[in-house]
Amino acid sequence: MTREIADRCGENAAILGDSAGLLAFLHRIAGLEGRQKTK
């Protein structure tokens, strides 16, 4: 039982980590596009 919960939490953490990295990546791209438009 505890092991199943730990595995599930690990999967959720991995998903959250991926989405956080993806958001940072998209934010960085948006920032670069914003800088190009201001020039």
PDB file of N, CA, C, O and CB in Angstrom:
ATOM      1  N   MET A   1       0.837  -1.206   0.000  1.00  0.00           N
ATOM      2  CA  MET A   1       0.000   0.000   0.000  1.00  0.00           C
ATOM      3  C   MET A   1       0.873   1.257   0.000  1.00  0.00           C
ATOM      4  O   MET A   1       0.705   2.142  -0.840  1.00  0.00           O
ATOM      5  CB  MET A   1      -0.948   0.005   1.227  1.00  0.00           C
ATOM      6  N   THR A   2       1.802   1.323   0.948  1.00  0.00           N
ATOM      7  CA  THR A   2       2.657   2.517   1.029  1.00  0.00           C
ATOM      8  C   THR A   2       3.493   2.669  -0.241  1.00  0.00           C
ATOM      9  O   THR A   2       3.735   3.778  -0.717  1.00  0.00           O
ATOM     10  CB  THR A   2       3.579   2.441   2.267  1.00  0.00           C
ATOM     11  N   ARG A   3       3.929   1.527  -0.775  1.00  0.00           N
ATOM     12  CA  ARG A   3       4.763   1.570  -1.975  1.00  0.00           C
ATOM     13  C   ARG A   3       3.967   2.109  -3.157  1.00  0.00           C
ATOM     14  O   ARG A   3       4.498   2.886  -3.950  1.00  0.00           O
ATOM     15  CB  ARG A   3       5.320   0.172  -2.299  1.00  0.00           C
ATOM     16  N   GLU A   4       2.717   1.715  -3.287  1.00  0.00           N
ATOM     17  CA  GLU A   4       1.878   2.205  -4.385  1.00  0.00           C
ATOM     18  C   GLU A   4       1.718   3.726  -4.287  1.00  0.00           C
ATOM     19  O   GLU A   4       1.798   4.433  -5.292  1.00  0.00           O
ATOM     20  CB  GLU A   4       0.486   1.511  -4.362  1.00  0.00           C
ATOM     21  N   ILE A   5       1.492   4.217  -3.068  1.00  0.00           N
ATOM     22  CA  ILE A   5       1.321   5.656  -2.856  1.00  0.00           C
ATOM     23  C   ILE A   5       2.619   6.383  -3.213  1.00  0.00           C
ATOM     24  O   ILE A   5       2.592   7.435  -3.852  1.00  0.00           O
ATOM     25  CB  ILE A   5       0.913   5.956  -1.381  1.00  0.00           C
ATOM     26  N   ALA A   6       3.752   5.815  -2.799  1.00  0.00           N
ATOM     27  CA  ALA A   6       5.047   6.435  -3.096  1.00  0.00           C
ATOM     28  C   ALA A   6       5.278   6.499  -4.604  1.00  0.00           C
ATOM     29  O   ALA A   6       5.750   7.510  -5.124  1.00  0.00           O
ATOM     30  CB  ALA A   6       6.191   5.655  -2.415  1.00  0.00           C
ATOM     31  N   ASP A   7       4.941   5.412  -5.302  1.00  0.00           N
ATOM     32  CA  ASP A   7       5.101   5.391  -6.758  1.00  0.00           C
ATOM     33  C   ASP A   7       4.213   6.443  -7.408  1.00  0.00           C
ATOM     34  O   ASP A   7       4.627   7.141  -8.333  1.00  0.00           O
ATOM     35  CB  ASP A   7       4.772   3.996  -7.320  1.00  0.00           C
ATOM     36  N   ARG A   8       2.987   6.542  -6.908  1.00  0.00           N
ATOM     37  CA  ARG A   8       2.036   7.498  -7.477  1.00  0.00           C
ATOM     38  C   ARG A   8       2.522   8.928  -7.237  1.00  0.00           C
ATOM     39  O   ARG A   8       2.430   9.780  -8.120  1.00  0.00           O
ATOM     40  CB  ARG A   8       0.625   7.296  -6.866  1.00  0.00           C
ATOM     41  N   CYS A   9       3.042   9.182  -6.031  1.00  0.00           N
ATOM     42  CA  CYS A   9       3.562  10.517  -5.724  1.00  0.00           C
ATOM     43  C   CYS A   9       4.769  10.823  -6.615  1.00  0.00           C
ATOM     44  O   CYS A   9       4.950  11.954  -7.066  1.00  0.00           O
ATOM     45  CB  CYS A   9       3.953  10.625  -4.220  1.00  0.00           C
ATOM     46  N   GLY A  10       5.590   9.799  -6.860  1.00  0.00           N
ATOM     47  CA  GLY A  10       6.753   9.980  -7.728  1.00  0.00           C
ATOM     48  C   GLY A  10       6.329  10.348  -9.134  1.00  0.00           C
ATOM     49  O   GLY A  10       6.936  11.217  -9.759  1.00  0.00           O
ATOM     50  N   GLU A  11       5.286   9.692  -9.641  1.00  0.00           N
ATOM     51  CA  GLU A  11       4.793   9.997 -10.987  1.00  0.00           C
ATOM     52  C   GLU A  11       4.249  11.423 -11.028  1.00  0.00           C
ATOM     53  O   GLU A  11       4.523  12.161 -11.975  1.00  0.00           O
ATOM     54  CB  GLU A  11       3.697   8.984 -11.415  1.00  0.00           C
ATOM     55  N   ASN A  12       3.483  11.817 -10.013  1.00  0.00           N
ATOM     56  CA  ASN A  12       2.928  13.167  -9.968  1.00  0.00           C
ATOM     57  C   ASN A  12       4.049  14.196  -9.910  1.00  0.00           C
ATOM     58  O   ASN A  12       3.975  15.231 -10.572  1.00  0.00           O
ATOM     59  CB  ASN A  12       1.988  13.328  -8.759  1.00  0.00           C
ATOM     60  N   ALA A  13       5.079  13.922  -9.129  1.00  0.00           N
ATOM     61  CA  ALA A  13       6.202  14.848  -9.016  1.00  0.00           C
ATOM     62  C   ALA A  13       6.898  14.982 -10.373  1.00  0.00           C
ATOM     63  O   ALA A  13       7.296  16.080 -10.763  1.00  0.00           O
ATOM     64  CB  ALA A  13       7.205  14.366  -7.931  1.00  0.00           C
ATOM     65  N   ALA A  14       7.043  13.867 -11.088  1.00  0.00           N
ATOM     66  CA  ALA A  14       7.685  13.898 -12.404  1.00  0.00           C
ATOM     67  C   ALA A  14       6.841  14.715 -13.375  1.00  0.00           C
ATOM     68  O   ALA A  14       7.375  15.491 -14.168  1.00  0.00           O
ATOM     69  CB  ALA A  14       7.896  12.464 -12.947  1.00  0.00           C
ATOM     70  N   ILE A  15       5.521  14.541 -13.311  1.00  0.00           N
ATOM     71  CA  ILE A  15       4.633  15.296 -14.206  1.00  0.00           C
ATOM     72  C   ILE A  15       4.709  16.784 -13.882  1.00  0.00           C
ATOM     73  O   ILE A  15       4.788  17.621 -14.781  1.00  0.00           O
ATOM     74  CB  ILE A  15       3.169  14.793 -14.085  1.00  0.00           C
ATOM     75  N   LEU A  16       4.685  17.107 -12.583  1.00  0.00           N
ATOM     76  CA  LEU A  16       4.760  18.518 -12.172  1.00  0.00           C
ATOM     77  C   LEU A  16       6.103  19.107 -12.594  1.00  0.00           C
ATOM     78  O   LEU A  16       6.171  20.249 -13.046  1.00  0.00           O
ATOM     79  CB  LEU A  16       4.563  18.662 -10.633  1.00  0.00           C
ATOM     80  N   GLY A  17       7.174  18.321 -12.443  1.00  0.00           N
ATOM     81  CA  GLY A  17       8.492  18.795 -12.832  1.00  0.00           C
ATOM     82  C   GLY A  17       8.546  19.086 -14.328  1.00  0.00           C
ATOM     83  O   GLY A  17       9.104  20.099 -14.749  1.00  0.00           O
ATOM     84  N   ASP A  18       7.956  18.181 -15.143  1.00  0.00           N
ATOM     85  CA  ASP A  18       7.949  18.367 -16.590  1.00  0.00           C
ATOM     86  C   ASP A  18       7.148  19.610 -16.966  1.00  0.00           C
ATOM     87  O   ASP A  18       7.587  20.405 -17.797  1.00  0.00           O
ATOM     88  CB  ASP A  18       7.370  17.128 -17.291  1.00  0.00           C
ATOM     89  N   SER A  19       5.976  19.779 -16.355  1.00  0.00           N
ATOM     90  CA  SER A  19       5.129  20.920 -16.696  1.00  0.00           C
ATOM     91  C   SER A  19       5.796  22.220 -16.261  1.00  0.00           C
ATOM     92  O   SER A  19       5.692  23.232 -16.954  1.00  0.00           O
ATOM     93  CB  SER A  19       3.740  20.783 -16.040  1.00  0.00           C
ATOM     94  N   ALA A  20       6.478  22.201 -15.120  1.00  0.00           N
ATOM     95  CA  ALA A  20       7.164  23.404 -14.649  1.00  0.00           C
ATOM     96  C   ALA A  20       8.293  23.759 -15.615  1.00  0.00           C
ATOM     97  O   ALA A  20       8.483  24.928 -15.950  1.00  0.00           O
ATOM     98  CB  ALA A  20       7.718  23.200 -13.208  1.00  0.00           C
ATOM     99  N   GLY A  21       9.039  22.749 -16.060  1.00  0.00           N
ATOM    100  CA  GLY A  21      10.110  22.987 -17.017  1.00  0.00           C
ATOM    101  C   GLY A  21       9.560  23.495 -18.337  1.00  0.00           C
ATOM    102  O   GLY A  21      10.152  24.368 -18.971  1.00  0.00           O
ATOM    103  N   LEU A  22       8.424  22.945 -18.749  1.00  0.00           N
ATOM    104  CA  LEU A  22       7.801  23.353 -20.005  1.00  0.00           C
ATOM    105  C   LEU A  22       7.333  24.808 -19.908  1.00  0.00           C
ATOM    106  O   LEU A  22       7.515  25.584 -20.845  1.00  0.00           O
ATOM    107  CB  LEU A  22       6.611  22.420 -20.355  1.00  0.00           C
ATOM    108  N   LEU A  23       6.733  25.174 -18.774  1.00  0.00           N
ATOM    109  CA  LEU A  23       6.275  26.557 -18.581  1.00  0.00           C
ATOM    110  C   LEU A  23       7.461  27.515 -18.609  1.00  0.00           C
ATOM    111  O   LEU A  23       7.379  28.581 -19.220  1.00  0.00           O
ATOM    112  CB  LEU A  23       5.504  26.699 -17.243  1.00  0.00           C
ATOM    113  N   ALA A  24       8.556  27.151 -17.960  1.00  0.00           N
ATOM    114  CA  ALA A  24       9.743  28.001 -17.958  1.00  0.00           C
ATOM    115  C   ALA A  24      10.289  28.139 -19.376  1.00  0.00           C
ATOM    116  O   ALA A  24      10.711  29.220 -19.787  1.00  0.00           O
ATOM    117  CB  ALA A  24      10.824  27.427 -17.015  1.00  0.00           C
ATOM    118  N   PHE A  25      10.277  27.032 -20.117  1.00  0.00           N
ATOM    119  CA  PHE A  25      10.757  27.034 -21.503  1.00  0.00           C
ATOM    120  C   PHE A  25       9.901  27.958 -22.367  1.00  0.00           C
ATOM    121  O   PHE A  25      10.432  28.774 -23.121  1.00  0.00           O
ATOM    122  CB  PHE A  25      10.748  25.602 -22.083  1.00  0.00           C
ATOM    123  N   LEU A  26       8.571  27.832 -22.258  1.00  0.00           N
ATOM    124  CA  LEU A  26       7.664  28.678 -23.034  1.00  0.00           C
ATOM    125  C   LEU A  26       7.823  30.138 -22.619  1.00  0.00           C
ATOM    126  O   LEU A  26       7.787  31.030 -23.466  1.00  0.00           O
ATOM    127  CB  LEU A  26       6.196  28.221 -22.849  1.00  0.00           C
ATOM    128  N   HIS A  27       7.997  30.388 -21.326  1.00  0.00           N
ATOM    129  CA  HIS A  27       8.162  31.755 -20.823  1.00  0.00           C
ATOM    130  C   HIS A  27       9.432  32.373 -21.409  1.00  0.00           C
ATOM    131  O   HIS A  27       9.448  33.547 -21.779  1.00  0.00           O
ATOM    132  CB  HIS A  27       8.217  31.769 -19.268  1.00  0.00           C
ATOM    133  N   ARG A  28      10.501  31.565 -21.489  1.00  0.00           N
ATOM    134  CA  ARG A  28      11.775  32.034 -22.030  1.00  0.00           C
ATOM    135  C   ARG A  28      11.605  32.385 -23.509  1.00  0.00           C
ATOM    136  O   ARG A  28      12.098  33.417 -23.962  1.00  0.00           O
ATOM    137  CB  ARG A  28      12.884  30.959 -21.846  1.00  0.00           C
ATOM    138  N   ILE A  29      10.907  31.528 -24.261  1.00  0.00           N
ATOM    139  CA  ILE A  29      10.671  31.778 -25.688  1.00  0.00           C
ATOM    140  C   ILE A  29       9.851  33.056 -25.858  1.00  0.00           C
ATOM    141  O   ILE A  29      10.158  33.885 -26.714  1.00  0.00           O
ATOM    142  CB  ILE A  29       9.943  30.570 -26.351  1.00  0.00           C
ATOM    143  N   ALA A  30       8.813  33.212 -25.047  1.00  0.00           N
ATOM    144  CA  ALA A  30       7.964  34.409 -25.120  1.00  0.00           C
ATOM    145  C   ALA A  30       8.803  35.645 -24.827  1.00  0.00           C
ATOM    146  O   ALA A  30       8.624  36.678 -25.473  1.00  0.00           O
ATOM    147  CB  ALA A  30       6.771  34.311 -24.124  1.00  0.00           C
ATOM    148  N   GLY A  31       9.712  35.556 -23.865  1.00  0.00           N
ATOM    149  CA  GLY A  31      10.576  36.682 -23.527  1.00  0.00           C
ATOM    150  C   GLY A  31      11.493  37.034 -24.689  1.00  0.00           C
ATOM    151  O   GLY A  31      11.704  38.213 -24.973  1.00  0.00           O
ATOM    152  N   LEU A  32      12.042  36.025 -25.366  1.00  0.00           N
ATOM    153  CA  LEU A  32      12.926  36.276 -26.501  1.00  0.00           C
ATOM    154  C   LEU A  32      12.146  36.932 -27.642  1.00  0.00           C
ATOM    155  O   LEU A  32      12.644  37.861 -28.278  1.00  0.00           O
ATOM    156  CB  LEU A  32      13.582  34.959 -26.982  1.00  0.00           C
ATOM    157  N   GLU A  33      10.931  36.456 -27.902  1.00  0.00           N
ATOM    158  CA  GLU A  33      10.110  37.045 -28.965  1.00  0.00           C
ATOM    159  C   GLU A  33       9.763  38.482 -28.614  1.00  0.00           C
ATOM    160  O   GLU A  33       9.754  39.350 -29.487  1.00  0.00           O
ATOM    161  CB  GLU A  33       8.821  36.220 -29.189  1.00  0.00           C
ATOM    162  N   GLY A  34       9.478  38.742 -27.339  1.00  0.00           N
ATOM    163  CA  GLY A  34       9.146  40.094 -26.891  1.00  0.00           C
ATOM    164  C   GLY A  34      10.315  41.042 -27.117  1.00  0.00           C
ATOM    165  O   GLY A  34      10.112  42.182 -27.534  1.00  0.00           O
ATOM    166  N   ARG A  35      11.534  40.586 -26.849  1.00  0.00           N
ATOM    167  CA  ARG A  35      12.716  41.430 -27.045  1.00  0.00           C
ATOM    168  C   ARG A  35      12.917  41.748 -28.524  1.00  0.00           C
ATOM    169  O   ARG A  35      13.278  42.871 -28.875  1.00  0.00           O
ATOM    170  CB  ARG A  35      13.971  40.742 -26.476  1.00  0.00           C
ATOM    171  N   GLN A  36      12.685  40.768 -29.386  1.00  0.00           N
ATOM    172  CA  GLN A  36      12.863  40.990 -30.821  1.00  0.00           C
ATOM    173  C   GLN A  36      11.850  42.003 -31.336  1.00  0.00           C
ATOM    174  O   GLN A  36      12.172  42.822 -32.198  1.00  0.00           O
ATOM    175  CB  GLN A  36      12.731  39.668 -31.594  1.00  0.00           C
ATOM    176  N   LYS A  37      10.623  41.952 -30.811  1.00  0.00           N
ATOM    177  CA  LYS A  37       9.585  42.876 -31.274  1.00  0.00           C
ATOM    178  C   LYS A  37       9.899  44.313 -30.855  1.00  0.00           C
ATOM    179  O   LYS A  37       9.592  45.250 -31.593  1.00  0.00           O
ATOM    180  CB  LYS A  37       8.213  42.456 -30.724  1.00  0.00           C
ATOM    181  N   THR A  38      10.505  44.498 -29.688  1.00  0.00           N
ATOM    182  CA  THR A  38      10.785  45.854 -29.212  1.00  0.00           C
ATOM    183  C   THR A  38      11.921  46.494 -30.011  1.00  0.00           C
ATOM    184  O   THR A  38      12.014  47.720 -30.076  1.00  0.00           O
ATOM    185  CB  THR A  38      11.139  45.834 -27.718  1.00  0.00           C
ATOM    186  N   LYS A  39      12.788  45.673 -30.621  1.00  0.00           N
ATOM    187  CA  LYS A  39      13.923  46.246 -31.371  1.00  0.00           C
ATOM    188  C   LYS A  39      13.464  46.873 -32.632  1.00  0.00           C
ATOM    189  O   LYS A  39      14.277  47.404 -33.388  1.00  0.00           O
ATOM    190  CB  LYS A  39      14.962  45.198 -31.682  1.00  0.00           C
TER     191      LYS A  39
END
